[in-house]
Structures are given as structure tokens and as C-alpha cells.
């Protein structure tokens, strides 16, 4: 796409963000609403040097993306609820093998099939805790079509920078929404580190100062044993020394935890010292922003705290502004998946919870009324 303004969908914006990031491999299994992204990749990907692979199921789709990443591709996949559940073992595997890969999720209702293709925010805890073991991922929550482009680019950059799975957790509404999208003149693109030593001196999982090891491509002449089994810095499986596992998994977590300030992003809209603070993310944050405008028009000091990264969670930043507020209203399209993260840093007596389980709109007035705010 030429730089400029477009009136397009969130699915289109995500596709353009992937191509602008240098994506060269896309795998998927059809599932709504993520199929809209696949249709855009089929339309625009091959003519821009991207290989599109329709897999037999979601397990294979993410597995193929992981393999393509080790072959040197910038790889990603897209899915929704049930498909995301099937991918969880591969998310854990990608974290253990330090494979850069991006996953875009068009969230819908659950559990199970639910009311198929209806919008919700059902998968945000699954991004962090869906796979087994201790690991860290980077998760973005866009709330408009522009952020579908911007945060897809950032997901690719963060995946490549830290060698982790990175996710864009949109919901059906944000995937299908038609809005103005600005394609910028220049897009910052981050590429993974390559080995600087000859193959005979290379240890594939030996980290540098940032705790991230360089990553070779299959076919470059470097010997790499890629395994989900506990391994030492040479990539050799180690099953008889618990301290090797301790050291490895601690590093996998610390490379994100110790660099969270470089990753965490959020928006504060409204007053710096609010009486009322609304916490919302994704599509419901649009209604929450209107609720803030309404409250302020009535003379009330109010603000919206909107995390752009759900993981790492912006706990310190939320605590700083929530300390000033008398009331904090948490708004979600689920029955409280991020609520407990808020309660970790905000006293329970301050918090009200406004929710809908499924594709039920939450009007601005309802957020204030159900949150206990009279205007």
C-alpha cells in the first residue's frame, strides 16, 4: 500500500501491518472472524513475497509458523477462540524454543463454540496461562483499526527482538470495524539478531547481555538442536539436572520481566488526578472513553486507563493513577478475566465491575450508572 489514508477494516489493517513488518509466511485454518485476515493475506500476500499456507487445523497452522520462523521467515498465524485453545501447546513450545512468531486472535464467545462468531473478550487470560509451565509472552489489545495496523507491527518487532510469541488480541468488532487507517511513510522494522561467530564456535542458546541469544536460520551452516525438552546452552537435552531447568526457564521469563518497561504501553485519557478512573481495553474502551467525556462534561474529574499491552500488565502505571482516584470502574466483555489483575494493585473497596458476557453493548451511561457514579 502507498502511504496515506484509507477507509478499511481491522482485518485489512492487520494484514497491512504484517506486510509492512516484513512478514513472509502466513498459516491459518479458517475460523471466523479471523478468516477475514486470511482473505486479506490471500489477496495481498503472494504479490508481496509472502507464502500463504492453509493448514488442516489450528495446531498445524501454528506449528508451520514455528517451523517457518526457524527457516528464517517472519511468520504469523490468525485464529479465534476454539482454534486458539488448540494452539496452546505450541505457544508453550515456541516460548521454550525461543521462536519469534506472531498470533492474531479475533476473540469471540466461549466456552466451547458458544454463540459462534459473536464478539467478546474471552481469551485474554489464556494468552498468559493457556500453555503449561512458566513462560512469558507479549500481548497487545487494539481498540480501533489504526491500532490493528500499529500494534501488529509492534507485535512482529517485539517477537523478533525478544524471541518470544507475541499476540494481537482483538475482538470480532475490532476485526470487522471499518474506520480510517493511516499507512505511514516509514515503519520501524526490527529484525532478529544473527550469530556473529563461526559455526564451530556457536552455542545456539547462549544469551547475550540482554538475555536473548542470536538466532540462526536452518541452512546457514549452524548446528542447532531445537527441542521443547530442557536443554543447555548448546541445545543438548538435559533431563537429569534440575538446576539446568531452573536456569533456563528463569532466563526465558527474565528476558521479558527485566525489560518490561521497554515493552509496556498504555493510554490515559482525561484528568491526571481523577476522582473516577475507568479501566477498559479493546472495543469496550471506546464506550468507556465516551463515558469519561460524559462525566467530565458534568464537572467531574475522570480518566480512562487503557492498557495497550495486557502482558506484561501495566500494574505499576495503573497503581500510580488509581491511587489518586476515589472509585475505579473495571469494564470487560467477560466475567472478570482482567479484574483480578486490577485488584492486585487497587484496594477492593474502590473497585466496581461492569461487565457483559457476550456480544451485548455497554453504553457509556451504563458504565457510569452500574459503576456507581451519579452524574
C-alpha positions as CSV (number, residue, x, y, z in Angstrom):
1,X,0.0,0.0,0.0
2,X,1.1,3.5,-0.7
3,X,1.4,5.8,2.4
4,X,-1.8,7.7,3.0
5,X,-5.3,7.5,4.5
6,X,-7.6,4.5,3.8
7,X,-11.1,3.6,4.9
8,X,-10.7,-0.1,5.7
9,X,-11.4,-2.9,8.2
10,X,-9.4,-4.0,11.2
11,X,-8.6,-7.2,9.3
12,X,-7.2,-5.2,6.4
13,X,-5.1,-3.1,8.8
14,X,-3.6,-6.1,10.5
15,X,-2.7,-7.6,7.1
16,X,-1.0,-4.4,6.0
17,X,0.8,-4.2,9.4
18,X,2.1,-7.7,8.8
19,X,3.4,-6.9,5.3
20,X,4.9,-3.6,6.5
21,X,6.8,-5.6,9.2
22,X,8.3,-7.8,6.6
23,X,6.2,-10.9,7.1
24,X,7.0,-13.7,4.6
25,X,4.9,-16.6,5.9
26,X,1.3,-16.8,7.0
27,X,-0.5,-20.0,8.0
28,X,-4.1,-20.4,9.1
29,X,-7.1,-22.6,9.4
30,X,-10.5,-21.0,8.5
31,X,-12.4,-19.7,11.6
32,X,-14.5,-16.6,11.9
33,X,-13.8,-13.7,12.5
34,X,-10.1,-14.4,11.8
35,X,-10.8,-15.7,8.3
36,X,-11.2,-12.1,7.3
37,X,-7.5,-11.6,7.9
38,X,-6.7,-14.7,5.9
39,X,-8.7,-13.4,3.0
40,X,-6.7,-10.2,3.0
41,X,-3.4,-12.2,3.2
42,X,-4.5,-14.3,0.2
43,X,-5.4,-11.1,-1.7
44,X,-2.2,-9.1,-0.9
45,X,0.4,-11.6,0.4
46,X,1.7,-13.5,-2.6
47,X,2.2,-10.4,-4.7
48,X,4.3,-9.0,-1.8
49,X,6.6,-12.1,-1.4
50,X,4.5,-13.8,1.3
51,X,3.7,-17.5,1.3
52,X,0.2,-18.4,2.4
53,X,-0.5,-21.9,3.8
54,X,-3.9,-23.2,4.7
55,X,-3.4,-25.9,7.3
56,X,-5.6,-28.9,8.2
57,X,-6.2,-27.5,11.7
58,X,-5.0,-24.8,14.0
59,X,-2.4,-27.0,15.7
60,X,-0.7,-27.4,12.3
61,X,-1.1,-23.7,11.5
62,X,1.0,-22.6,14.4
63,X,3.4,-25.5,14.1
64,X,4.0,-24.5,10.5
65,X,4.6,-20.9,11.5
66,X,7.1,-22.0,14.1
67,X,9.0,-24.1,11.5
68,X,8.9,-21.3,9.0
69,X,10.4,-18.9,11.7
70,X,13.4,-21.3,12.1
71,X,13.8,-21.3,8.4
72,X,14.3,-17.5,8.6
73,X,10.8,-16.3,7.8
74,X,8.9,-13.7,9.7
75,X,5.9,-15.9,10.4
76,X,2.4,-15.5,11.8
77,X,-1.0,-17.1,12.1
78,X,-4.5,-15.9,12.9
79,X,-7.3,-17.7,14.7
80,X,-10.2,-17.3,17.2
81,X,-11.5,-18.9,20.4
82,X,-11.6,-22.7,19.8
83,X,-8.6,-22.5,17.4
84,X,-6.6,-20.6,20.0
85,X,-7.3,-23.3,22.5
86,X,-5.8,-25.9,20.1
87,X,-2.7,-23.8,19.7
88,X,-1.8,-23.6,23.4
89,X,0.8,-26.5,23.4
90,X,2.6,-24.8,20.5
91,X,2.6,-21.5,22.3
92,X,4.4,-23.2,25.2
93,X,6.7,-24.8,22.7
94,X,7.5,-21.6,21.0
95,X,8.3,-20.0,24.3
96,X,10.6,-22.9,25.3
97,X,12.4,-22.9,21.9
98,X,12.6,-19.1,21.8
99,X,10.9,-18.9,18.4
100,X,9.7,-15.5,17.2
101,X,6.1,-15.9,16.0
102,X,3.0,-13.7,15.9
103,X,-0.5,-14.8,16.6
104,X,-3.5,-12.5,15.8
105,X,-6.7,-13.5,17.6
106,X,-10.2,-12.3,16.8
107,X,-11.8,-13.1,20.1
108,X,-15.4,-14.4,20.3
109,X,-17.7,-16.0,22.8
110,X,-17.0,-19.2,24.8
111,X,-16.6,-21.6,26.5
112,X,-16.5,-24.1,23.6
113,X,-18.3,-22.9,20.5
114,X,-20.6,-20.5,22.4
115,X,-22.7,-18.3,20.1
116,X,-20.4,-18.8,17.2
117,X,-18.7,-15.6,15.9
118,X,-20.3,-13.3,18.4
119,X,-17.8,-10.8,19.9
120,X,-16.4,-11.0,23.4
121,X,-13.1,-10.7,25.3
122,X,-12.8,-14.4,26.3
123,X,-9.2,-15.3,25.6
124,X,-7.1,-12.7,27.4
125,X,-6.1,-14.9,30.4
126,X,-5.5,-17.8,28.0
127,X,-2.8,-15.8,26.3
128,X,-0.7,-15.8,29.5
129,X,-1.8,-19.1,31.2
130,X,-3.1,-21.3,28.4
131,X,0.1,-23.3,27.9
132,X,1.8,-25.3,30.6
133,X,4.9,-24.2,32.5
134,X,6.5,-20.8,33.4
135,X,6.9,-18.6,30.4
136,X,6.3,-15.0,29.2
137,X,4.6,-13.7,26.1
138,X,3.9,-10.2,24.8
139,X,0.2,-9.4,24.2
140,X,-1.4,-6.3,22.7
141,X,-5.1,-5.2,22.8
142,X,-6.0,-2.9,20.0
143,X,-9.3,-0.8,20.2
144,X,-9.5,0.6,16.7
145,X,-8.4,-0.1,13.1
146,X,-5.4,2.1,13.4
147,X,-4.1,0.1,16.3
148,X,-4.7,-3.1,14.3
149,X,-2.0,-1.8,12.0
150,X,0.3,-0.2,14.6
151,X,0.2,-3.0,17.2
152,X,0.6,-5.7,14.6
153,X,3.8,-4.0,13.6
154,X,4.9,-3.8,17.2
155,X,4.0,-7.5,17.8
156,X,6.3,-8.5,15.0
157,X,9.1,-6.2,16.3
158,X,8.8,-7.5,19.9
159,X,8.7,-11.1,18.8
160,X,11.9,-10.6,16.8
161,X,13.6,-8.5,19.4
162,X,13.0,-10.9,22.4
163,X,12.4,-14.2,20.6
164,X,9.0,-14.9,22.1
165,X,5.5,-15.5,20.9
166,X,3.7,-12.1,20.5
167,X,0.0,-11.7,20.2
168,X,-2.6,-9.2,19.0
169,X,-5.8,-9.9,20.9
170,X,-8.5,-8.1,19.0
171,X,-12.2,-8.9,19.3
172,X,-14.6,-9.6,16.5
173,X,-15.8,-5.9,16.4
174,X,-12.3,-4.6,16.0
175,X,-11.5,-7.1,13.3
176,X,-14.6,-6.2,11.3
177,X,-14.8,-2.5,12.1
178,X,-14.4,0.0,9.1
179,X,-12.5,3.1,10.0
180,X,-9.8,5.4,8.8
181,X,-6.3,3.9,8.8
182,X,-3.2,5.9,8.1
183,X,-0.3,4.0,6.5
184,X,2.8,6.0,7.4
185,X,5.7,6.9,5.2
186,X,8.1,4.8,7.3
187,X,7.6,1.9,9.5
188,X,10.1,0.8,12.1
189,X,11.1,-2.8,11.5
190,X,13.1,-4.9,13.9
191,X,14.9,-8.0,12.8
192,X,16.2,-10.8,15.0
193,X,19.9,-11.0,15.9
194,X,22.1,-13.3,13.8
195,X,25.2,-15.2,15.1
196,X,28.4,-13.3,14.8
197,X,30.8,-16.2,15.4
198,X,31.7,-19.1,13.0
199,X,29.6,-22.3,13.2
200,X,32.3,-24.2,15.1
201,X,32.2,-21.7,18.0
202,X,28.4,-21.2,18.1
203,X,26.3,-22.2,21.1
204,X,22.7,-21.7,19.9
205,X,21.1,-20.9,23.3
206,X,23.9,-18.9,24.9
207,X,22.4,-15.5,25.7
208,X,23.9,-12.1,25.3
209,X,23.7,-9.3,27.9
210,X,20.0,-8.7,27.1
211,X,19.3,-12.4,27.9
212,X,18.4,-13.1,24.3
213,X,20.6,-15.5,22.2
214,X,21.3,-14.8,18.5
215,X,19.2,-17.0,16.2
216,X,20.5,-18.7,13.1
217,X,18.4,-19.9,10.1
218,X,18.3,-23.6,9.1
219,X,20.5,-23.9,6.1
220,X,23.1,-21.3,7.2
221,X,25.6,-24.0,8.4
222,X,25.0,-23.7,12.1
223,X,24.2,-26.8,14.1
224,X,21.1,-26.3,16.2
225,X,19.1,-28.8,18.1
226,X,15.6,-27.3,18.6
227,X,13.6,-29.1,21.2
228,X,10.9,-28.4,23.8
229,X,12.9,-30.6,26.2
230,X,15.0,-28.8,28.8
231,X,18.3,-28.0,27.1
232,X,21.6,-26.4,27.9
233,X,23.2,-23.5,26.0
234,X,24.4,-25.9,23.3
235,X,20.8,-27.1,22.8
236,X,21.6,-30.5,24.1
237,X,18.6,-32.1,26.1
238,X,19.3,-32.4,29.9
239,X,16.9,-34.5,31.9
240,X,19.0,-35.3,35.0
241,X,20.0,-31.9,36.3
242,X,17.1,-29.7,37.8
243,X,19.4,-26.7,38.0
244,X,19.7,-26.6,34.2
245,X,15.9,-26.3,34.0
246,X,15.9,-23.7,36.7
247,X,18.5,-21.6,34.9
248,X,16.9,-21.9,31.5
249,X,13.3,-21.1,32.5
250,X,14.3,-18.3,34.7
251,X,16.1,-16.7,31.8
252,X,13.1,-17.2,29.5
253,X,11.0,-15.3,31.9
254,X,13.5,-12.7,33.0
255,X,14.2,-11.5,29.4
256,X,10.7,-10.1,29.5
257,X,10.3,-9.3,33.2
258,X,13.5,-7.4,33.4
259,X,12.7,-5.4,30.3
260,X,9.0,-4.8,30.9
261,X,9.5,-1.0,31.0
262,X,10.6,-1.2,27.3
263,X,7.5,-3.2,26.4
264,X,4.6,-1.9,28.4
265,X,2.3,0.6,26.7
266,X,-0.9,2.2,27.9
267,X,-3.1,5.3,27.3
268,X,-4.5,7.7,30.0
269,X,-7.4,9.8,28.6
270,X,-8.8,12.6,30.8
271,X,-7.7,14.2,34.0
272,X,-4.4,13.5,35.6
273,X,-5.9,13.4,39.1
274,X,-9.3,11.8,38.6
275,X,-12.0,11.2,41.1
276,X,-13.3,8.4,38.9
277,X,-11.0,6.1,36.9
278,X,-12.3,3.6,34.3
279,X,-10.1,0.6,33.4
280,X,-11.0,-0.8,29.9
281,X,-9.3,-2.3,26.9
282,X,-10.2,-3.3,23.4
283,X,-13.5,-2.5,21.9
284,X,-15.3,-1.6,25.2
285,X,-12.7,1.0,25.8
286,X,-14.4,3.1,23.1
287,X,-17.6,3.3,25.1
288,X,-15.5,3.9,28.3
289,X,-13.9,6.9,26.6
290,X,-17.3,8.3,25.8
291,X,-18.2,7.7,29.5
292,X,-15.2,9.8,30.5
293,X,-16.3,12.6,28.2
294,X,-19.8,12.5,29.7
295,X,-18.6,12.6,33.3
296,X,-16.2,15.5,32.6
297,X,-19.0,17.4,30.8
298,X,-20.8,17.3,34.1
299,X,-17.9,18.8,36.0
300,X,-16.4,15.5,37.4
301,X,-12.7,14.7,37.3
302,X,-12.5,11.4,35.4
303,X,-10.0,9.5,33.4
304,X,-9.7,6.2,31.3
305,X,-6.7,3.9,31.8
306,X,-6.4,1.8,28.7
307,X,-3.7,-0.9,28.6
308,X,-2.3,-1.4,25.1
309,X,-0.2,-4.3,26.4
310,X,-2.2,-6.8,28.5
311,X,1.0,-8.8,29.2
312,X,3.3,-7.6,30.6
313,X,0.5,-6.0,32.6
314,X,1.0,-2.3,33.4
315,X,0.5,-2.7,37.1
316,X,2.9,0.0,38.3
317,X,1.4,2.6,36.0
318,X,-2.2,1.7,36.9
319,X,-1.4,1.8,40.6
320,X,0.1,5.3,40.3
321,X,-3.0,6.9,38.8
322,X,-5.5,4.7,40.7
323,X,-4.1,5.9,44.0
324,X,-5.5,9.3,43.2
325,X,-9.0,8.1,42.4
326,X,-11.9,7.5,44.8
327,X,-13.5,5.0,42.5
328,X,-12.2,2.6,39.9
329,X,-14.6,1.0,37.4
330,X,-13.4,-2.1,35.6
331,X,-15.1,-2.7,32.2
332,X,-14.9,-6.0,30.4
333,X,-16.7,-8.1,27.8
334,X,-16.3,-11.2,30.0
335,X,-17.0,-12.2,33.6
336,X,-13.8,-10.7,35.0
337,X,-10.6,-12.0,33.3
338,X,-8.5,-8.9,33.9
339,X,-10.4,-7.8,37.1
340,X,-8.1,-9.7,39.4
341,X,-5.0,-8.1,37.8
342,X,-6.6,-4.7,38.7
343,X,-7.4,-5.9,42.3
344,X,-3.7,-6.8,42.8
345,X,-2.8,-3.1,42.8
346,X,-6.1,-1.3,43.7
347,X,-7.9,-1.8,47.0
348,X,-11.1,-3.9,46.5
349,X,-13.3,-1.3,48.3
350,X,-12.5,1.2,45.5
351,X,-13.4,-1.1,42.6
352,X,-16.7,-1.6,40.8
353,X,-17.1,-4.1,38.0
354,X,-19.2,-3.5,34.9
355,X,-19.4,-6.5,32.5
356,X,-21.3,-8.2,29.8
357,X,-20.8,-11.9,29.0
358,X,-21.1,-12.0,25.2
359,X,-22.0,-9.6,22.4
360,X,-24.1,-7.1,24.4
361,X,-23.2,-3.4,24.1
362,X,-22.1,-1.4,27.2
363,X,-23.4,2.1,26.6
364,X,-21.4,5.0,28.3
365,X,-24.3,5.8,30.6
366,X,-24.5,2.2,31.8
367,X,-20.8,2.2,32.6
368,X,-21.2,5.2,34.9
369,X,-24.6,4.0,36.4
370,X,-23.6,0.4,37.0
371,X,-20.2,1.6,38.3
372,X,-21.9,3.6,41.0
373,X,-21.3,7.1,39.6
374,X,-24.2,9.6,39.6
375,X,-24.0,12.5,37.1
